[in-house]
Amino acid sequence: MDQAGISKSFLDLVEIMDTLREKCPWDKKQTIHSLRSNTIEELYELVDAIIEEDWQGIKEELGDLLLHVLFYAKIGTEQGEFTLQDSIEGISKKLIHRHPHIYGDVKADDEETVKKNWEQLKLQEGKKSLLEGVPNSLPAMVKAFRIQQKVKQVGFEWENKEQVWEKVEEEIGELNVEIKAGNQEKMEQEFGDVLFSMINYARFLNIDPETALEKTNKKFKQRFQAMESYANDHGLDLSKMTLAEKDDLWKQMKTAE
């Protein structure tokens, strides 16, 4: 790795950011609040590229996100709150402190031990709860996954996937009871419990449920759009086809893949 080249490229980008903030009408008027939605969009574009394993896209989106990091740091400096150097030094200090098995004399031979040590160190740093670090604005599925990962670090965890599946079946049974009772509020609660349990089961299978669902979304979208294209090319109207006809067409598109 060319450290000198990386340093020059990084400083060049910092200088570009400084120039844009000074001279570009759009960049000059941005605040941390106006940038927020753009940053979220850039992050999701990176996520899309990762799902597709589009390395060129990943490279480009990482650059876009890096620009946003510099933008926030520039605004922080202008407001007298912090500098880019403060952020860099802060994360470096945090990483060294939270990796005592690398920079100290703590022993950690496996991933789970590292995670447990990490969470314990965060509590020692003043956090009152393991779940304090789970952002409220996370998408619900990602949040559930992270909550489950967090509480696992203090042993609040099922012993095996069979137990988790039993919980899934239990929650489905409770949902069916409320469906038969026609209690909408209770149905919603039990449906949420089913989803939470399924996410837990995915974790025991070493599956990221968010990624799995997104791949299914993508697959469904591609097949349905293929159906639309086929129908259009053959003078068919999907809205007027019977369910059986649409199901047959769906199977054709699936086979064509």
VENBEL-V469746 format. One record per residue. N is the residue number from 1. RES is the residue in one letter. NEAR is the number of other C-alpha atoms within 10 Angstrom. Layout:
n->N res->RES near->NEAR
n->N res->RES near->NEAR
This chain:
n->1 res->M near->5
n->2 res->D near->6
n->3 res->Q near->8
n->4 res->A near->9
n->5 res->G near->10
n->6 res->I near->11
n->7 res->S near->11
n->8 res->K near->11
n->9 res->S near->12
n->10 res->F near->13
n->11 res->L near->12
n->12 res->D near->12
n->13 res->L near->16
n->14 res->V near->18
n->15 res->E near->12
n->16 res->I near->13
n->17 res->M near->18
n->18 res->D near->15
n->19 res->T near->13
n->20 res->L near->15
n->21 res->R near->18
n->22 res->E near->12
n->23 res->K near->10
n->24 res->C near->11
n->25 res->P near->10
n->26 res->W near->9
n->27 res->D near->16
n->28 res->K near->13
n->29 res->K near->10
n->30 res->Q near->15
n->31 res->T near->13
n->32 res->I near->14
n->33 res->H near->8
n->34 res->S near->10
n->35 res->L near->15
n->36 res->R near->14
n->37 res->S near->11
n->38 res->N near->13
n->39 res->T near->17
n->40 res->I near->12
n->41 res->E near->13
n->42 res->E near->18
n->43 res->L near->16
n->44 res->Y near->13
n->45 res->E near->19
n->46 res->L near->22
n->47 res->V near->16
n->48 res->D near->16
n->49 res->A near->18
n->50 res->I near->15
n->51 res->I near->15
n->52 res->E near->12
n->53 res->E near->11
n->54 res->D near->12
n->55 res->W near->11
n->56 res->Q near->9
n->57 res->G near->17
n->58 res->I near->19
n->59 res->K near->12
n->60 res->E near->14
n->61 res->E near->21
n->62 res->L near->15
n->63 res->G near->15
n->64 res->D near->16
n->65 res->L near->19
n->66 res->L near->13
n->67 res->L near->17
n->68 res->H near->19
n->69 res->V near->14
n->70 res->L near->17
n->71 res->F near->23
n->72 res->Y near->19
n->73 res->A near->21
n->74 res->K near->19
n->75 res->I near->19
n->76 res->G near->16
n->77 res->T near->15
n->78 res->E near->11
n->79 res->Q near->10
n->80 res->G near->9
n->81 res->E near->10
n->82 res->F near->15
n->83 res->T near->18
n->84 res->L near->18
n->85 res->Q near->10
n->86 res->D near->13
n->87 res->S near->13
n->88 res->I near->10
n->89 res->E near->12
n->90 res->G near->11
n->91 res->I near->11
n->92 res->S near->11
n->93 res->K near->11
n->94 res->K near->11
n->95 res->L near->14
n->96 res->I near->13
n->97 res->H near->16
n->98 res->R near->19
n->99 res->H near->18
n->100 res->P near->17
n->101 res->H near->16
n->102 res->I near->13
n->103 res->Y near->11
n->104 res->G near->11
n->105 res->D near->9
n->106 res->V near->12
n->107 res->K near->12
n->108 res->A near->16
n->109 res->D near->9
n->110 res->D near->8
n->111 res->E near->8
n->112 res->E near->12
n->113 res->T near->13
n->114 res->V near->18
n->115 res->K near->18
n->116 res->K near->17
n->117 res->N near->19
n->118 res->W near->18
n->119 res->E near->21
n->120 res->Q near->15
n->121 res->L near->16
n->122 res->K near->18
n->123 res->L near->14
n->124 res->Q near->10
n->125 res->E near->9
n->126 res->G near->8
n->127 res->K near->14
n->128 res->K near->10
n->129 res->S near->12
n->130 res->L near->17
n->131 res->L near->15
n->132 res->E near->13
n->133 res->G near->13
n->134 res->V near->14
n->135 res->P near->10
n->136 res->N near->9
n->137 res->S near->7
n->138 res->L near->11
n->139 res->P near->10
n->140 res->A near->12
n->141 res->M near->16
n->142 res->V near->15
n->143 res->K near->15
n->144 res->A near->19
n->145 res->F near->18
n->146 res->R near->17
n->147 res->I near->17
n->148 res->Q near->17
n->149 res->Q near->17
n->150 res->K near->21
n->151 res->V near->16
n->152 res->K near->16
n->153 res->Q near->19
n->154 res->V near->12
n->155 res->G near->10
n->156 res->F near->11
n->157 res->E near->13
n->158 res->W near->14
n->159 res->E near->10
n->160 res->N near->10
n->161 res->K near->15
n->162 res->E near->12
n->163 res->Q near->11
n->164 res->V near->21
n->165 res->W near->17
n->166 res->E near->13
n->167 res->K near->19
n->168 res->V near->21
n->169 res->E near->14
n->170 res->E near->15
n->171 res->E near->21
n->172 res->I near->17
n->173 res->G near->14
n->174 res->E near->18
n->175 res->L near->22
n->176 res->N near->15
n->177 res->V near->15
n->178 res->E near->18
n->179 res->I near->16
n->180 res->K near->9
n->181 res->A near->11
n->182 res->G near->11
n->183 res->N near->12
n->184 res->Q near->11
n->185 res->E near->10
n->186 res->K near->16
n->187 res->M near->19
n->188 res->E near->14
n->189 res->Q near->13
n->190 res->E near->21
n->191 res->F near->19
n->192 res->G near->14
n->193 res->D near->19
n->194 res->V near->21
n->195 res->L near->16
n->196 res->F near->19
n->197 res->S near->22
n->198 res->M near->19
n->199 res->I near->23
n->200 res->N near->27
n->201 res->Y near->23
n->202 res->A near->19
n->203 res->R near->17
n->204 res->F near->17
n->205 res->L near->11
n->206 res->N near->9
n->207 res->I near->13
n->208 res->D near->16
n->209 res->P near->20
n->210 res->E near->16
n->211 res->T near->14
n->212 res->A near->12
n->213 res->L near->12
n->214 res->E near->13
n->215 res->K near->14
n->216 res->T near->12
n->217 res->N near->11
n->218 res->K near->12
n->219 res->K near->14
n->220 res->F near->14
n->221 res->K near->12
n->222 res->Q near->15
n->223 res->R near->19
n->224 res->F near->16
n->225 res->Q near->13
n->226 res->A near->19
n->227 res->M near->20
n->228 res->E near->16
n->229 res->S near->13
n->230 res->Y near->15
n->231 res->A near->16
n->232 res->N near->12
n->233 res->D near->9
n->234 res->H near->9
n->235 res->G near->9
n->236 res->L near->13
n->237 res->D near->10
n->238 res->L near->16
n->239 res->S near->8
n->240 res->K near->9
n->241 res->M near->12
n->242 res->T near->10
n->243 res->L near->11
n->244 res->A near->9
n->245 res->E near->12
n->246 res->K near->16
n->247 res->D near->12
n->248 res->D near->12
n->249 res->L near->20
n->250 res->W near->17
n->251 res->K near->13
n->252 res->Q near->14
n->253 res->M near->17
n->254 res->K near->16
n->255 res->T near->8
n->256 res->A near->9
n->257 res->E near->9
